């Protein structure tokens, strides 16, 4: 399901993100997630987020938070976080180290 924001809105929002000095990659990803999940702010039903992987949910939540702030709907976003008990996933330093180590199969060289 697509959000109900029109193309003019997205152009203005993209300009807002550029003015915040966000990278083109970040802007592209945010808008992709916002277009995919933006309807949640209008329907006030965030159950869809609960079925996503932790990583996708985290990206979607960050995008929805930014979109809600821009659109003046941040109070609705805060209500949804509480109502659906949405949690921000945070990695600790050990988890980050494990991911780096596992992704590189433990092959490191010391210079």
Secondary structure, 3 states (H helix, E strand, C coil): CCCCCCHHHHHHHHHHHHHCCCCHHHHHHHHHHHHHHCHHHHHCCCHHHHCCCHHHHHHHHHHHHHHHHHHCCHHHHHHHHHHCCCCCCCCCHHHHHHHHHHHCCCCCCCC
